Amino acid sequence: MKLKILITAAIAACSFHLQAQTVALKPKADLVKLINKNLKDANAQYKVLMTNVPKDSLPETFQNNRSKSTSAKNWVSGFYPGTLFYLYKGTKEPAMYTAGLEKLPVMEPMKTIDSHDIGFMMYCSFGNANQIKPSAAYKDVLLTSAQSLSKRFNPKVGCTMSWSSKPGEFRVIIDNMMNLELLMWATKVSGDSSYAKIAISHANTTMKNHFRPDYSSYHLVNYNPETGGINKKQTVQGYADSSAWARGQGWGLYGFTMMYRETKDKKYLNQAKNIANFILSHRNLPADKVPYWDFNAPDIPNAYRDASAGAIYASALIELAGYVDAVNAKKYINVAETIIRTLSSDKFKAAPGENGGFILKHSVGHLPKGAMIDVPLTYADYYFVEAMLRYKNLGKK
């Protein structure tokens, strides 16, 4: 009965817009002015970025004065068209919308890809296109994508599988909380509760097994696919298995905030609040609120910053502020405002025409692997623009 109630709520919930807020939240005029300038500058930057992107590829980063593009099969592929659609929403610049549409045929074949990241890839691209101009074709692509993701679900474990796994292993990363939004959307538009059931099961299992008593998260939990038992817990992209990888904490914060939006189940709200408390009260969170790449990096305060994690925090906190009491709402918004201002500074925001056309500098991809360290990343731009749009829409339905 409880699951039926949750799924009914999910069907009724809105997938993108903030829900009715418990307190009145209004954006600050000076920050809105700064955001409007950022969005205008971002349009100019992305016109530079467009010239560096091959027709059959998507941008990933800019490193050693060279642009690096990637195929649609990469988990980051959907962020570029998604950012273009966000910029169109924010500025009504036709060139942004047109450029986003031009990448959808490149992305469409990914609707059947066997990847846990299909939510990132397809919901950020086709999902945002569908927000602007709903289309039966977009809906079909997204539902096919949700069907593809569903095939990775193991009822014994209770999760969809991340990455590939050896026999006797079933790996699940905290990032996968972000792919559940596609499943929740699929239940709402199709009436098929199976998608939401998978998302709810995955969220519940992740909440049970990924988090430590202080509500920091492991990056990866390796399950036994036959028994559902846990083989081991790791933090692959962070400093150590016992550390709190900054972007991973953001995936959890954002993911559980979204699951509360979609289900109205307060255990998800409480989880999001507890994750927020861990992040915001941590002694190693800098005063400007853009985190080091790992909260436990041994070389703090000289450790690399991760603008992508900061952008994710800002976007998630703005939404979370709409679901909580006045005291917490003010705290979350204040931090989000600080992050947006920090990322708008010369330290993080690229000068016009520089940075390969990316908006933000100083993100960290996979430091232990030595990959994409202190560079622009396409998802940093995506969540930064999303955070700015969400902030401008504070107080609106």
Phi, psi and omega in degrees: 000318181298318180296322179298319179296317180299316182291323175300318178295322180296319181296325183278339186285157176271138188275343185233313186288149178295144181280174179307128188271148180281341177225158178282121180241130180229139178287152177277135186301319182292326179286324175299319178298318178295318179298317179300321176293318178302316182294320177296315178296323180296322176302315180295319179298316184288340172290329173289315181300321181304324183289345182259002186252117175300154185299329184260012185230175178230147182286146178240312182197179175225115189219137181055041179062026178227139176282140177239120178253167183217166180280168179295344181284345179287143183299339183271359191300326185282348185289324181297305176298325178298318178295320177299318179292322175297316179297323175296318177301320185279337187230346183061028176281111185303328183298328179291315180296315180298317180294324177295315179298325182296337181268348182296320176297332176290324183278330190305319180300343181286355181297342179247010182292145178270083184212137176290343182272012183297335175294311174306312189292314189261325181285327178287332180266287181294327179297317179288325175298320180291332175295322183284313182218091182306138185214139176298327179293317177298316180301318180296317179299315183292320178293321176297321178297318179295322177297320179296317179295322182300331182293344181269004182278135176243110183296334178293318177280320182093014183222165166273145185280137173261146180055190172261157185226147176288163174305135182086001180233152178212099189269135180227124179254155182298332178307330187293346172302332184285341181272356181286337181298323176301318181293318179296319177299318183298322177295319181298317186273338183257337186079002179272111186287349185298325180295311180296323178300318178295315180298316181294318177298316180296315180297317181296317180293320178295318179298325182286322193247341185272343191252143176274171180302333179272005179072016164282160187240141164292157175283316189226137169242126181259113184261162168270117185292342181274326185248340186081000178288166183262125175280310179192165178238137186220167171229086190294317184265003179257189184290318182205163180304328183270000185267170180252096178293125192300312183293326177300323178295326177292320177300319179294314180301311181294315185296317181284331172298315178298318181294328174293317178305317188279335185243336188062023175276118189292344177294331177287322176297315179297321178297315179298318178296320180292322176295316178301318180297320178301312183295309190285337181261001184290136183297338182263008174281120182299159181299331180275001171072004172268117192285160165292162186299333175217135182296342182246019178303134187289341183259016173300133013268015180262006180290158177296143171274160177232096179299327181297317178296318178299319180295320178296316178303312183301313181297315181294318182295324178297317177292314182301326180300334180283355185243005189235178179291169187299322182295310179292322180301315180297318180298313182295317181294320179300318179293316179300318178299316180298317179298314180299318179294319180296313181291342178275351182281165180299336181296324185245331182270130184291148173290152182307129177083353181260180175067023180068009182099352176288155183280312187252149172256172167064058169245164181234123179277287184218086185296315180302330179273353182073027185248128173052067181254126178059052182224167170289147178225142187298326181283338173296314177299316184301309184285335174294312179295319177300316180299317180296318178295319178297321179295316179299332183269006178305134178086353177260155178282000000 
